[in-house]
Each structure stands twice: as structure tokens, then as C-alpha cells.
């Protein structure tokens, strides 16, 4: 497993987020409506991948940054997020978003991204380096969750979507 990249400054972080976002949007721009809604072998279309990214950016803001209960942020029953089982959470989010229009998903994704960028810009880098959970024995910083739900997640889904071209 490769070592996780960690930015050395807020400027590095924001630059990386914007770069990965642009790369993602550049791939998305290559799809027409039919291709945006055509599922891959796993059953997810590019649109579904984008709805997924918006859900997790919302969770980053509501749960990790604002410290609201995860199930409230997602708007799901508490048992869905208990244990953080992605095999439980992601299908619930997928089902909720699968019938939305591409335009609706894209509009929402862009809005959520802008909200997140604004929220991150308002934070200090020092705040991002503070432990996300006070009781975390590893003292992992909030920054790791920011990277996981932005640059790393954008790249992962960009690569998945690009395979559908």
C-alpha cells in the first residue's frame, strides 16, 4: 500500500482539491446524457458515481466538520450508519439517488462542492490538523477525512467513470 499524501499547507490542500475536481469534471464533460445514465458491470452509471460523491462531501461537512450524527446528515435510520459498513451505507445512498435526473445530480454535486470549498477556505490549516475524534488513540487529524472525501474520492470515481468512456 502506498503512503498517503498529506499537504503541507492550506494552499497545497486547496490546490489539490481543485485539481482533482477539474480532472473529474473534465471526464464528466465527455459523456452525453445516455452514457451518463448507462450502468457499468457493477450497476452504477457515471451519474450514480457523482451522486455518491455529493453524499460523501455532505457527510464530510455535516458529520466530520460540524460533528452532527452521521445518520442525521445522511437522512437515514441510525442503524444504517452504525458500524460504518460501506456494504450497508452505499446501497442505501445509491437507491435514494438512482432515479434522479443527471441535471439534478450535477447541479447538486456542484453546489455541494462549492459549499465545501467555502467551508474549507474559512478554516485554518491548524484546525484541519487537529484530531477528528478527541478519543482517537491515533489522534488522526480531520485533514485525513477531508482528503478521503475530496481528492482521493474524486480520483477514485474519476478513474471508475473514465473506464466507461
N, C-alpha and C positions, 0 to 999 in steps of 0.2 A: 504494500500500500504506500502511495506517495505521501510525502509530507504536505500538510495543508498550508497554503499560502496565507499569510496574515499581513495585512497592510501595516506600514509603519506610521501612517498619519491619516487624518481625516481626508485630506486631499487625495491620497492614494486609494482609499476606500471608495470615495465617490467617483473617482475616475474609473475604477474597475467596475463598479455597478453600472455606470453609464455606458462603458464599452460593451459589457455583456448584454445589456438591454438593446443597444443598437444592433449588435450581431443577431440577436433573437429577432428583432423587428425586420431586419434585412432578409432573413429566411422567410418569415411570415409573408412578406410582401410578394414573394414568388408564387404564392398559392392563389388560385381562383376559389370562388365560393364552393364549387363541387369538391375540389381537393381538400378544402378546409374542413369539410364535414365527412370525409371518407375515412373510416377507421382503419388502423393498421391491424396486424395479426393479433395484437393484444386487445383489440376492441376500442382503442382510443384514437380519435381523429386529432388533427392539429388543434382544432377549436377546443377539444376536451383538455388537451395539454395546457392551453392558455388559461382556461377557466381554473384549472388546478393551480397554476402559478398565482393567480389572483387570490384564491382562497388562502394559500400559504403566506402570501405577503400580508393579507389581512390578519392572519394569526400572529405573524411576527409583530405587527403593530399592537394588536389588542392584548395578546397574551404575554409575549416576551417583553415588550416595551412598556405597556400600560398595566401589566400584571393582573388582567381580568381573567376569570376562569376560562379555560380553553373551550369547554363545551358552549359557554355563552357566546364567545367570539365566533365560533363556527355556527352557532344556532342549531345545535344538535343535542339530543339527550346526553346526560353526563356519562352514561356507560359507553358511549361511542369513543370518547377520548381517554377513558380510564385505561392505563397501561400503554398508551401511545403505540398501539398496534396499527401499522400502516395498512395491513390487510383488512382492517375493520374501517378505519377512518377514510381512506381514499375511495373505496367503493361508495360510501355514503355521499361524499362530495361529488363524485362522478355522476351518480344517479340524480342528484339535485340539479346539476348543470347540463346534462346531456341534451335536453330539449330546447335549450336557449339558442337564439339566433347567433350567428357568427358576429354580426354587427354589435349585438348586445354584449357578448363576451369581450370583444375587442375594446369597446368603449369602457367597460368596467375595468378591464385589465389596465388600460392606460390611466384611468382615473386613480386606481389603487396605487399604481407605480408612482404617479405624481405626488399623491398623499405621503407615500413612504419616503420619497426623496426629500420632500419638505420637512418631514418629521426628523429624518436623519441629519439634515442640514442644521436643524435647530439644536441638535445635541452636541456636546463636546466629545472629542475623541476619548478623553479621560472617562466620561460616563460609559462609553462603549467598552472600555477596558475593565469596568467593574464586574464582579461576578454576577451572573444572571440570577442565581439562586443563593441566598445567604447561607443555606445549609449544605451547599455543594462542597464535598471534601476536596474536589479537584480545583475549586474556585474558577471554573470556566467563565470567561467573560461573555457578556452579551454579544460582543462582536462576532463570536463563532456562530451564533444563531442568525445574525444579520447576514453573514457570508453564506450560510446554509440556505437561507430563503431568498437570496438575491443572486449574486454572481454564480455560485455553484449550481443553484437550481435552474437559473436561466440557461447556463451552459448545458446541463443535463437534458433539459427539454428541447433546447435548440437542436442538439445532436439527434434526439429522437425524431423531431419534426423533419429535420433535413433528410433523414432516411426515407421519408415518404415522398420526396420530390420525384 
